[in-house]
Amino acid sequence: MCDNSVEGYEIIQQIRHNTTTSLNIKLKDISNEAAKAIAAELKINLALKSLSITWSLSNEGVKAIVETLKVNSTLTRLNIANGIGEESAKAIAEALKINSTLTRLDIESQNILKEGAKALAKALKINSTLTTLNIAFNNISVEGAEAISEALKINSTLTTLSIAGNTIWEKPAKVIAEALKINSTLTSLDIERNIISEEGAKAIGEALKINSTLTTLNIAYNSIWKRALKRLAKH
C-alpha cells in the first residue's frame, strides 16, 4: 500500500475543494491522524453527499469520521464496510440522534452484535430523517432484532429496512409482526436468510392484514413450509 500520509492528504484535498459530491475510500491505509484530519474537513464541507469507507480505517478512525455526522449538514448516504464492530455502531447511533440529513445507512456484515443493534434502535426512536437502513448479516441476535422491531413502532421515517441473515427465529419474528401492525411508513422489509418458522410467518401474515404500507417483503430462505408461504402471498 502507499504511504498513508499521502493517501490521507489526497482525500483531504478532494474534500477541501468543495466540489466532490461522492467519495469512495476503498482499500487505503489511512492512519488515525489522517482520519481525524479528514473528519475535520467533513465538519465544514458543504458539497459531499455520499461517503463509502471500505477496509481503510481503524475503529478509532471510523469513530472520528462518524463523529462528524453530528455537525455535517450535507451528507445523505453513508456506507461502511470496515469491520466496525459494536463500539463503532454505538458511535453511529449517537450521531444519528443528532444528525438531520443522512437518509441512507449501509453497515452490512459489520458484526455490530446485539448491543450495536440496541443502540441503533434507540437512535431510530429519535432520528427523523433516515429512510433506509441496512444491517444485514450482523449477528444482532434475538435481543437486537426485537429492539429494532420495537423502534419501528415509534419511528415514522424509515421506509426500507434489511435485517437479513441475523438468525432471527420465531420469537423476534412475532415482535416484527406486532411492529408491522403499528408502523405506517415502512414499504420494504428484507428478512431473508433467517430461521423464521411457520409460526413466525403466520404472525407476519396476520400483521399484513392490518398493515397498509408495506409493499415489498423478502422472506426467502427461511424455515417456512410452502403452505405458510402461500398464506403470506395472499396478504
N, C-alpha and C positions, 0 to 999 in steps of 0.2 A: 504493500500500500504506500501511497505518497505520504510525505511528512504531514502530520495532522495540522500543524500550524498553517501550512499553505492551503490545505483543503478548507479549513475553517475561515481563513482570510477571504478566499474566493466566494464562499457562501455569504459572508458578511457584506462584501461588495455588491453582490446581487440584490440583497435586501435593502442596502443603503441607497441604491439608485432609485428606489421607489417606483420602479416600472414593472418588476416581476410580479405577476399575479398568481403563479403556480410554481412551487418549489419542491423538488424531489431529492431528498438527501438519502442516497442509497449506497450501501456498502462502502462508506467512508470510515476514516479513522479519526474521529473528532474528539479532542481532549476535553476534559471538563471545563478548562479555562476558555477554550474556543466556544464551547456550548453556551457558557454564560455570556460571552460576548455576542453570540448570535441572539440569545434571549433578550439582551439589552436593546438590540436593533429592532426586534419584533415588537417591543413595547411601544415604539414610536412609529413603526411602519404603517403607512396608510394605503398600501396597494395590494399586499398579499392576501389572496382569498383561499388558497388551497395549499396545505403543507403535508408532505408524506415523509416519514422517517423510517428507514429500513436498515436495521443492523448497522448503525453508525455511531451510537452514543452509549455511554454507561447509564445506569439508572439515575445517577446524580445529574448527568447531562439532560436526560429526559425530563426530570423534575424541574430543572431550570427553564426548559422550553415551555413546559406545561404551566408553570407559574405565570407566564406572560398572558395566558388566557384571561387572567383577572383584570388585565389592563388593555390588551389589544382589542380594537374595535372594528376590524375588517375581516379577520379570518372566519370563514364559514365552514371549511372542511378540514378535518384532521384525521390522518391515517398513521397509526403507529404499529410497526411490525419489528419490534426491537427486543422482545423477550422481557417485557417490563415488570411482570410480577405484581403482587397485591399492593405493595407500598406505593409504586408509581400510579397504580389505579386509584388509590385513595387520594393522591395528589390531584389527579384529573378530576375526581369527584368534587373536591373542594373548589377547584377552579370553575366547574360547571355551576356551582351555587351562585357565582358572581357574574360569569360571562353572559352576555346578551346578544351575541352574534353567531356563534357556532351553531350550524344546523345539522351537520353530519359528523359522527364519530365512529371510526372503524378501529377496533382493537381486537380483532380475531386472533385466536391462538396465542394469547399472551400470558396464560397461566395466572390470571388475576385471582383465582380461587374465590371462596365464599365471602371472605372479608372485603375483597375488592368489589365484588358484586353488591354486597350490602351497602358499601359506601356510595356506589353509583346509584343505587335505589333511593337513598336519602336525597341525593342531588336531584334526581328526577322529580321528586316531590316539590322542589323549589324552582328548578330551571324551567323557563317558559319559551325557549327558542329552539332547542334541539328537536329535530323531526326524524332523524334516522340514527339508530344505534345498532351496531354490530358487535356483539360479544360472544360470537360462536366459538366453540371449542376452547373453553377457558377453565374447565374444571370448577365451575361455580357451585356444584353440589346442590342438594335439596334446599338448604337454607338460602343460598344465593338466588336460586330460581324463584323461591317463594317471596323473597324480598323484592325482587324486580317485579313480580306479578302484583304484589300489594301496591307498589308505586304506580302501577297502571290505573289503579282506582282513583288516583289523585291527579296524575299528570294529564294535561289537556292539550299537549302539542305534538307528542311523538306519534308519527304515522307509520313508521317502519321499524320493526324490531326483529333481530335474529338472535336466538339463543340455541341455535342448533348445536348438536354434539356436546351436550353438557350433562349427560347421564341423568336426564330428567325422567322420572318414573311416575307411577300413578298418583301419589300424594301431591307433588307440585303441579302436576297436570290439572288436578282438580282446583288448585288455587288459581292457576291460569284461567280456568273456566269461570270461576267466580269473578275474576277481574274483567273478563270479557262481557259479563252481564252489566257491568257498570261503565266501563270505558266507552267513550263515544268518538274517539279520534283515530285510533289505530286502524289502518287499512290493510297492512301487510304484516303477517306473523310467520316466522320461519322457526319451526321446532323439529326439523328433520333430524335423523340420526341420533335419537334418544332411545329410551326404553319404555316409552309410554304404552301402557297395556290397553286392552279393550275397554276396561272401566274408565280409564283416563280419557280415551277417545269419546266414549259415551257422554262424559261430563262436558267435554268441549262441544259436542254436538248439541246438547241441551242448551248450552250458553248461546250458541249461534241462532237459536230460535228467538232470542231476546235481542242480541246484538244486531245493529242495523248498519254498521260502518265497515266492518272487516270484509274485504273483497278478495284477498289472497291469503290462503293458509297452506303452508308446506309442512306436511306431517309424514313425509315419506321415510322409509327405513326405520320404522318403529315396530314394537311387538303387537301389532294390531291385526286381527283376523279380517278377512275380506268383507264379512257381513257388517262389521263395525265401520269399515271404510265406506261401504255403500250408504250407510245411515248418515255419515258425515257429508257425503256428496249431495244428499237431498237438501241440506240446510244452506 
